[in-house]
Amino acid sequence: SESAIRMNDSAEVNPRNQATLVHEYTHGIVDELSGFNPRGVPIWANEGLAEYVEWRHEGSDGPPPLEAVALRSYARSGQIPKLKEMADQALVNQDNPALRYAVSACAVRLLIRRKSVEEVIEMIRDLGKGKKLGAVLEGRFDITLEHLQEQLEDDLKSR
C-alpha cells in the first residue's frame, strides 16, 4: 500500500525504533491534515513537525545536546540553511541532512511558541487546501518567511 509506513530494521521494538515510528506517524498525520496534497506543505514544515514531535517523544523540547552545539556553531558562522531552499526537495537528498532536519524542527518550534501547536495544524490544513505559505504565515502567525528565517537564525545563535 502506498500509504503504508515502512521502517528498516524494525523487527525489534526499542527506543530508537519507537522514536522513528513517532516521526513517521507524524508524516501520516500531516498527509491526512493536508488532504493528501503532497506539494501543499513545504518539506521543511513536514519534516520539521515530525522531527519536533520525535524530540518531544524523547522528552526534550530541542535537539540532542551534541546536535544543539552543532546548530549554534552553524548559526554563528552564518551557515544555517534557508527554509526557502528546503521547501521542495527531500532533506535527505540535500547537503548535511541532519542539520536540515534539526533546523526545520527549530523553525516549527518557533511557530508553536509564537502561537500554538493547534495553529500549526491549521497551517497544514490551509496549505493542503492550496493556500500560499506566505499568506498562511502572515495570517496565522503574523510573520513573513523571511522574518521567521531571521528569528530562527537569532534563536539558534543564542542557544
Rosetta constraint file for C-alpha pairs under 8 A:
AtomPair CA 3 CA 28 HARMONIC 7.88 0.50
AtomPair CA 5 CA 24 HARMONIC 6.72 0.50
AtomPair CA 5 CA 25 HARMONIC 7.38 0.50
AtomPair CA 5 CA 28 HARMONIC 7.93 0.50
AtomPair CA 7 CA 20 HARMONIC 7.98 0.50
AtomPair CA 7 CA 21 HARMONIC 7.92 0.50
AtomPair CA 10 CA 17 HARMONIC 6.35 0.50
AtomPair CA 12 CA 17 HARMONIC 7.65 0.50
AtomPair CA 13 CA 17 HARMONIC 5.95 0.50
AtomPair CA 13 CA 18 HARMONIC 6.59 0.50
AtomPair CA 14 CA 18 HARMONIC 6.08 0.50
AtomPair CA 15 CA 19 HARMONIC 6.19 0.50
AtomPair CA 16 CA 20 HARMONIC 6.27 0.50
AtomPair CA 17 CA 21 HARMONIC 6.07 0.50
AtomPair CA 18 CA 22 HARMONIC 6.27 0.50
AtomPair CA 19 CA 23 HARMONIC 6.30 0.50
AtomPair CA 19 CA 54 HARMONIC 5.67 0.50
AtomPair CA 19 CA 57 HARMONIC 6.81 0.50
AtomPair CA 19 CA 58 HARMONIC 7.06 0.50
AtomPair CA 20 CA 24 HARMONIC 6.11 0.50
AtomPair CA 20 CA 54 HARMONIC 7.35 0.50
AtomPair CA 21 CA 25 HARMONIC 5.90 0.50
AtomPair CA 22 CA 26 HARMONIC 6.15 0.50
AtomPair CA 22 CA 50 HARMONIC 7.60 0.50
AtomPair CA 22 CA 53 HARMONIC 7.19 0.50
AtomPair CA 22 CA 54 HARMONIC 5.91 0.50
AtomPair CA 22 CA 57 HARMONIC 7.41 0.50
AtomPair CA 23 CA 27 HARMONIC 6.75 0.50
AtomPair CA 23 CA 50 HARMONIC 4.70 0.50
AtomPair CA 23 CA 51 HARMONIC 6.09 0.50
AtomPair CA 23 CA 53 HARMONIC 6.68 0.50
AtomPair CA 23 CA 54 HARMONIC 5.39 0.50
AtomPair CA 24 CA 28 HARMONIC 6.63 0.50
AtomPair CA 24 CA 50 HARMONIC 7.03 0.50
AtomPair CA 25 CA 29 HARMONIC 6.33 0.50
AtomPair CA 26 CA 30 HARMONIC 6.19 0.50
AtomPair CA 26 CA 49 HARMONIC 7.43 0.50
AtomPair CA 26 CA 50 HARMONIC 5.22 0.50
AtomPair CA 26 CA 53 HARMONIC 7.41 0.50
AtomPair CA 27 CA 31 HARMONIC 6.14 0.50
AtomPair CA 27 CA 46 HARMONIC 6.73 0.50
AtomPair CA 27 CA 47 HARMONIC 7.58 0.50
AtomPair CA 27 CA 50 HARMONIC 6.27 0.50
AtomPair CA 28 CA 32 HARMONIC 6.36 0.50
AtomPair CA 29 CA 33 HARMONIC 6.07 0.50
AtomPair CA 30 CA 34 HARMONIC 5.97 0.50
AtomPair CA 30 CA 46 HARMONIC 6.79 0.50
AtomPair CA 30 CA 124 HARMONIC 6.99 0.50
AtomPair CA 31 CA 35 HARMONIC 6.26 0.50
AtomPair CA 31 CA 36 HARMONIC 4.69 0.50
AtomPair CA 31 CA 37 HARMONIC 7.00 0.50
AtomPair CA 31 CA 38 HARMONIC 7.31 0.50
AtomPair CA 32 CA 36 HARMONIC 5.71 0.50
AtomPair CA 33 CA 121 HARMONIC 7.35 0.50
AtomPair CA 33 CA 124 HARMONIC 6.32 0.50
AtomPair CA 33 CA 125 HARMONIC 5.30 0.50
AtomPair CA 33 CA 128 HARMONIC 7.28 0.50
AtomPair CA 34 CA 38 HARMONIC 7.93 0.50
AtomPair CA 34 CA 40 HARMONIC 7.06 0.50
AtomPair CA 34 CA 41 HARMONIC 7.29 0.50
AtomPair CA 34 CA 124 HARMONIC 5.64 0.50
AtomPair CA 34 CA 125 HARMONIC 4.83 0.50
AtomPair CA 34 CA 126 HARMONIC 7.45 0.50
AtomPair CA 34 CA 127 HARMONIC 6.65 0.50
AtomPair CA 34 CA 128 HARMONIC 3.84 0.50
AtomPair CA 34 CA 129 HARMONIC 6.91 0.50
AtomPair CA 35 CA 125 HARMONIC 7.40 0.50
AtomPair CA 35 CA 128 HARMONIC 5.73 0.50
AtomPair CA 35 CA 129 HARMONIC 7.33 0.50
AtomPair CA 36 CA 128 HARMONIC 7.29 0.50
AtomPair CA 37 CA 41 HARMONIC 7.58 0.50
AtomPair CA 37 CA 128 HARMONIC 5.37 0.50
AtomPair CA 37 CA 129 HARMONIC 7.80 0.50
AtomPair CA 39 CA 88 HARMONIC 7.77 0.50
AtomPair CA 39 CA 128 HARMONIC 7.99 0.50
AtomPair CA 40 CA 127 HARMONIC 5.07 0.50
AtomPair CA 40 CA 128 HARMONIC 4.77 0.50
AtomPair CA 40 CA 129 HARMONIC 7.38 0.50
AtomPair CA 40 CA 130 HARMONIC 6.07 0.50
AtomPair CA 40 CA 131 HARMONIC 7.99 0.50
AtomPair CA 41 CA 45 HARMONIC 6.54 0.50
AtomPair CA 41 CA 46 HARMONIC 6.38 0.50
AtomPair CA 41 CA 124 HARMONIC 6.39 0.50
AtomPair CA 41 CA 127 HARMONIC 5.66 0.50
AtomPair CA 41 CA 128 HARMONIC 6.44 0.50
AtomPair CA 42 CA 46 HARMONIC 6.39 0.50
AtomPair CA 42 CA 86 HARMONIC 7.47 0.50
AtomPair CA 42 CA 87 HARMONIC 4.40 0.50
AtomPair CA 42 CA 88 HARMONIC 6.19 0.50
AtomPair CA 43 CA 47 HARMONIC 5.89 0.50
AtomPair CA 43 CA 48 HARMONIC 7.90 0.50
AtomPair CA 43 CA 86 HARMONIC 6.19 0.50
AtomPair CA 43 CA 87 HARMONIC 4.82 0.50
AtomPair CA 43 CA 88 HARMONIC 5.86 0.50
AtomPair CA 43 CA 89 HARMONIC 6.79 0.50
AtomPair CA 43 CA 90 HARMONIC 6.58 0.50
AtomPair CA 43 CA 91 HARMONIC 7.41 0.50
AtomPair CA 44 CA 48 HARMONIC 5.38 0.50
AtomPair CA 44 CA 83 HARMONIC 6.51 0.50
AtomPair CA 44 CA 86 HARMONIC 5.49 0.50
AtomPair CA 44 CA 87 HARMONIC 5.66 0.50
AtomPair CA 44 CA 91 HARMONIC 7.77 0.50
AtomPair CA 44 CA 100 HARMONIC 7.97 0.50
AtomPair CA 44 CA 101 HARMONIC 7.49 0.50
AtomPair CA 44 CA 104 HARMONIC 4.98 0.50
AtomPair CA 44 CA 105 HARMONIC 7.81 0.50
AtomPair CA 45 CA 49 HARMONIC 5.95 0.50
AtomPair CA 45 CA 87 HARMONIC 7.93 0.50
AtomPair CA 45 CA 104 HARMONIC 6.46 0.50
AtomPair CA 45 CA 105 HARMONIC 7.72 0.50
AtomPair CA 45 CA 107 HARMONIC 7.88 0.50
AtomPair CA 45 CA 108 HARMONIC 6.51 0.50
AtomPair CA 46 CA 50 HARMONIC 6.39 0.50
AtomPair CA 47 CA 51 HARMONIC 5.98 0.50
AtomPair CA 47 CA 101 HARMONIC 6.44 0.50
AtomPair CA 47 CA 104 HARMONIC 6.66 0.50
AtomPair CA 47 CA 105 HARMONIC 7.14 0.50
AtomPair CA 48 CA 52 HARMONIC 5.97 0.50
AtomPair CA 48 CA 101 HARMONIC 6.18 0.50
AtomPair CA 48 CA 102 HARMONIC 7.22 0.50
AtomPair CA 48 CA 103 HARMONIC 7.51 0.50
AtomPair CA 48 CA 104 HARMONIC 4.18 0.50
AtomPair CA 48 CA 105 HARMONIC 3.66 0.50
AtomPair CA 48 CA 106 HARMONIC 7.15 0.50
AtomPair CA 48 CA 107 HARMONIC 7.07 0.50
AtomPair CA 48 CA 108 HARMONIC 5.78 0.50
AtomPair CA 49 CA 53 HARMONIC 6.05 0.50
AtomPair CA 49 CA 104 HARMONIC 7.73 0.50
AtomPair CA 49 CA 105 HARMONIC 5.89 0.50
AtomPair CA 49 CA 108 HARMONIC 5.99 0.50
AtomPair CA 50 CA 54 HARMONIC 6.18 0.50
AtomPair CA 50 CA 105 HARMONIC 7.61 0.50
AtomPair CA 51 CA 55 HARMONIC 6.28 0.50
AtomPair CA 51 CA 101 HARMONIC 6.72 0.50
AtomPair CA 51 CA 102 HARMONIC 7.19 0.50
AtomPair CA 51 CA 104 HARMONIC 7.95 0.50
AtomPair CA 51 CA 105 HARMONIC 5.56 0.50
AtomPair CA 52 CA 56 HARMONIC 6.29 0.50
AtomPair CA 52 CA 61 HARMONIC 7.49 0.50
AtomPair CA 52 CA 62 HARMONIC 7.28 0.50
AtomPair CA 52 CA 105 HARMONIC 4.96 0.50
AtomPair CA 52 CA 106 HARMONIC 7.43 0.50
AtomPair CA 52 CA 108 HARMONIC 7.31 0.50
AtomPair CA 52 CA 109 HARMONIC 6.94 0.50
AtomPair CA 53 CA 57 HARMONIC 6.09 0.50
AtomPair CA 54 CA 58 HARMONIC 6.30 0.50
AtomPair CA 55 CA 59 HARMONIC 6.44 0.50
AtomPair CA 55 CA 60 HARMONIC 5.28 0.50
AtomPair CA 55 CA 61 HARMONIC 6.14 0.50
AtomPair CA 55 CA 62 HARMONIC 6.16 0.50
AtomPair CA 55 CA 63 HARMONIC 6.55 0.50
AtomPair CA 56 CA 60 HARMONIC 5.01 0.50
AtomPair CA 56 CA 61 HARMONIC 5.69 0.50
AtomPair CA 56 CA 62 HARMONIC 7.81 0.50
AtomPair CA 60 CA 64 HARMONIC 8.00 0.50
AtomPair CA 62 CA 68 HARMONIC 7.63 0.50
AtomPair CA 62 CA 106 HARMONIC 7.34 0.50
AtomPair CA 63 CA 67 HARMONIC 5.86 0.50
AtomPair CA 63 CA 68 HARMONIC 5.59 0.50
AtomPair CA 63 CA 102 HARMONIC 6.70 0.50
AtomPair CA 64 CA 68 HARMONIC 6.14 0.50
AtomPair CA 65 CA 69 HARMONIC 6.35 0.50
AtomPair CA 66 CA 70 HARMONIC 6.35 0.50
AtomPair CA 67 CA 71 HARMONIC 6.12 0.50
AtomPair CA 67 CA 99 HARMONIC 7.99 0.50
AtomPair CA 67 CA 102 HARMONIC 7.86 0.50
AtomPair CA 68 CA 72 HARMONIC 6.25 0.50
AtomPair CA 68 CA 159 HARMONIC 7.52 0.50
AtomPair CA 69 CA 73 HARMONIC 6.29 0.50
AtomPair CA 70 CA 74 HARMONIC 6.15 0.50
AtomPair CA 71 CA 75 HARMONIC 6.02 0.50
AtomPair CA 71 CA 80 HARMONIC 7.83 0.50
AtomPair CA 71 CA 99 HARMONIC 7.09 0.50
AtomPair CA 71 CA 102 HARMONIC 7.85 0.50
AtomPair CA 71 CA 103 HARMONIC 7.68 0.50
AtomPair CA 71 CA 156 HARMONIC 6.41 0.50
AtomPair CA 71 CA 157 HARMONIC 7.87 0.50
AtomPair CA 72 CA 76 HARMONIC 6.06 0.50
AtomPair CA 72 CA 156 HARMONIC 5.30 0.50
AtomPair CA 72 CA 157 HARMONIC 4.98 0.50
AtomPair CA 72 CA 158 HARMONIC 7.11 0.50
AtomPair CA 72 CA 159 HARMONIC 6.33 0.50
AtomPair CA 73 CA 77 HARMONIC 6.26 0.50
AtomPair CA 73 CA 157 HARMONIC 7.45 0.50
AtomPair CA 74 CA 78 HARMONIC 6.20 0.50
AtomPair CA 74 CA 79 HARMONIC 4.92 0.50
AtomPair CA 74 CA 80 HARMONIC 5.80 0.50
AtomPair CA 75 CA 79 HARMONIC 5.75 0.50
AtomPair CA 75 CA 80 HARMONIC 5.38 0.50
AtomPair CA 75 CA 153 HARMONIC 5.86 0.50
AtomPair CA 75 CA 154 HARMONIC 7.75 0.50
AtomPair CA 75 CA 156 HARMONIC 5.88 0.50
AtomPair CA 75 CA 157 HARMONIC 5.17 0.50
AtomPair CA 76 CA 157 HARMONIC 5.37 0.50
AtomPair CA 80 CA 103 HARMONIC 7.42 0.50
AtomPair CA 80 CA 153 HARMONIC 6.91 0.50
AtomPair CA 81 CA 85 HARMONIC 7.10 0.50
AtomPair CA 81 CA 86 HARMONIC 7.68 0.50
AtomPair CA 81 CA 100 HARMONIC 6.81 0.50
AtomPair CA 81 CA 103 HARMONIC 7.59 0.50
AtomPair CA 82 CA 86 HARMONIC 6.70 0.50
AtomPair CA 82 CA 149 HARMONIC 6.89 0.50
AtomPair CA 83 CA 87 HARMONIC 6.42 0.50
AtomPair CA 83 CA 104 HARMONIC 7.34 0.50
AtomPair CA 83 CA 145 HARMONIC 7.83 0.50
AtomPair CA 83 CA 149 HARMONIC 6.78 0.50
AtomPair CA 84 CA 145 HARMONIC 7.91 0.50
AtomPair CA 86 CA 90 HARMONIC 7.62 0.50
AtomPair CA 86 CA 91 HARMONIC 6.72 0.50
AtomPair CA 86 CA 100 HARMONIC 7.77 0.50
AtomPair CA 89 CA 93 HARMONIC 7.25 0.50
AtomPair CA 89 CA 94 HARMONIC 7.65 0.50
AtomPair CA 90 CA 94 HARMONIC 7.03 0.50
AtomPair CA 91 CA 97 HARMONIC 5.45 0.50
AtomPair CA 91 CA 100 HARMONIC 6.36 0.50
AtomPair CA 91 CA 101 HARMONIC 6.94 0.50
AtomPair CA 92 CA 96 HARMONIC 7.96 0.50
AtomPair CA 92 CA 97 HARMONIC 4.97 0.50
AtomPair CA 92 CA 98 HARMONIC 8.00 0.50
AtomPair CA 93 CA 97 HARMONIC 7.18 0.50
AtomPair CA 96 CA 100 HARMONIC 6.55 0.50
AtomPair CA 97 CA 101 HARMONIC 6.14 0.50
AtomPair CA 98 CA 102 HARMONIC 6.27 0.50
AtomPair CA 99 CA 103 HARMONIC 6.06 0.50
AtomPair CA 100 CA 104 HARMONIC 6.00 0.50
AtomPair CA 101 CA 105 HARMONIC 6.20 0.50
AtomPair CA 102 CA 106 HARMONIC 6.16 0.50
AtomPair CA 103 CA 107 HARMONIC 6.23 0.50
AtomPair CA 104 CA 108 HARMONIC 6.39 0.50
AtomPair CA 105 CA 109 HARMONIC 6.08 0.50
AtomPair CA 106 CA 110 HARMONIC 6.23 0.50
AtomPair CA 106 CA 152 HARMONIC 7.11 0.50
AtomPair CA 107 CA 111 HARMONIC 6.51 0.50
AtomPair CA 107 CA 148 HARMONIC 7.40 0.50
AtomPair CA 107 CA 149 HARMONIC 7.80 0.50
AtomPair CA 107 CA 152 HARMONIC 6.06 0.50
AtomPair CA 108 CA 112 HARMONIC 6.24 0.50
AtomPair CA 108 CA 120 HARMONIC 7.91 0.50
AtomPair CA 109 CA 113 HARMONIC 6.13 0.50
AtomPair CA 110 CA 114 HARMONIC 5.98 0.50
AtomPair CA 110 CA 152 HARMONIC 7.25 0.50
AtomPair CA 111 CA 115 HARMONIC 6.27 0.50
AtomPair CA 111 CA 116 HARMONIC 7.15 0.50
AtomPair CA 111 CA 117 HARMONIC 7.95 0.50
AtomPair CA 111 CA 120 HARMONIC 7.03 0.50
AtomPair CA 111 CA 141 HARMONIC 7.08 0.50
AtomPair CA 112 CA 116 HARMONIC 4.36 0.50
AtomPair CA 112 CA 117 HARMONIC 5.01 0.50
AtomPair CA 112 CA 119 HARMONIC 7.41 0.50
AtomPair CA 112 CA 120 HARMONIC 6.62 0.50
AtomPair CA 114 CA 141 HARMONIC 6.84 0.50
AtomPair CA 115 CA 119 HARMONIC 6.39 0.50
AtomPair CA 115 CA 141 HARMONIC 6.57 0.50
AtomPair CA 116 CA 120 HARMONIC 6.65 0.50
AtomPair CA 117 CA 121 HARMONIC 6.32 0.50
AtomPair CA 118 CA 122 HARMONIC 6.33 0.50
AtomPair CA 119 CA 123 HARMONIC 6.09 0.50
AtomPair CA 119 CA 140 HARMONIC 6.87 0.50
AtomPair CA 120 CA 124 HARMONIC 6.33 0.50
AtomPair CA 121 CA 125 HARMONIC 6.42 0.50
AtomPair CA 122 CA 126 HARMONIC 6.13 0.50
AtomPair CA 123 CA 127 HARMONIC 6.13 0.50
AtomPair CA 123 CA 136 HARMONIC 6.36 0.50
AtomPair CA 123 CA 137 HARMONIC 7.66 0.50
AtomPair CA 123 CA 140 HARMONIC 7.22 0.50
AtomPair CA 124 CA 128 HARMONIC 6.06 0.50
AtomPair CA 125 CA 129 HARMONIC 6.39 0.50
AtomPair CA 126 CA 130 HARMONIC 6.72 0.50
AtomPair CA 126 CA 131 HARMONIC 5.62 0.50
AtomPair CA 126 CA 136 HARMONIC 7.07 0.50
AtomPair CA 127 CA 131 HARMONIC 4.92 0.50
AtomPair CA 127 CA 132 HARMONIC 6.47 0.50
AtomPair CA 127 CA 133 HARMONIC 6.66 0.50
AtomPair CA 127 CA 136 HARMONIC 7.48 0.50
AtomPair CA 131 CA 135 HARMONIC 7.19 0.50
AtomPair CA 131 CA 136 HARMONIC 6.82 0.50
AtomPair CA 132 CA 136 HARMONIC 6.28 0.50
AtomPair CA 133 CA 137 HARMONIC 6.01 0.50
AtomPair CA 134 CA 138 HARMONIC 6.18 0.50
AtomPair CA 134 CA 144 HARMONIC 6.17 0.50
AtomPair CA 134 CA 145 HARMONIC 6.38 0.50
AtomPair CA 135 CA 139 HARMONIC 5.88 0.50
AtomPair CA 136 CA 140 HARMONIC 5.76 0.50
AtomPair CA 136 CA 141 HARMONIC 7.70 0.50
AtomPair CA 137 CA 141 HARMONIC 5.20 0.50
AtomPair CA 137 CA 142 HARMONIC 6.40 0.50
AtomPair CA 137 CA 143 HARMONIC 5.69 0.50
AtomPair CA 137 CA 144 HARMONIC 6.08 0.50
AtomPair CA 137 CA 145 HARMONIC 7.08 0.50
AtomPair CA 138 CA 142 HARMONIC 4.30 0.50
AtomPair CA 138 CA 143 HARMONIC 4.78 0.50
AtomPair CA 138 CA 144 HARMONIC 5.70 0.50
AtomPair CA 143 CA 147 HARMONIC 6.18 0.50
AtomPair CA 143 CA 148 HARMONIC 6.42 0.50
AtomPair CA 144 CA 148 HARMONIC 6.14 0.50
AtomPair CA 145 CA 149 HARMONIC 6.15 0.50
AtomPair CA 146 CA 150 HARMONIC 6.34 0.50
AtomPair CA 147 CA 151 HARMONIC 6.13 0.50
AtomPair CA 148 CA 152 HARMONIC 5.98 0.50
AtomPair CA 149 CA 153 HARMONIC 6.23 0.50
AtomPair CA 150 CA 154 HARMONIC 6.19 0.50
AtomPair CA 151 CA 155 HARMONIC 5.92 0.50
AtomPair CA 152 CA 156 HARMONIC 6.12 0.50
AtomPair CA 153 CA 157 HARMONIC 6.19 0.50
AtomPair CA 154 CA 158 HARMONIC 6.49 0.50
AtomPair CA 155 CA 159 HARMONIC 6.48 0.50
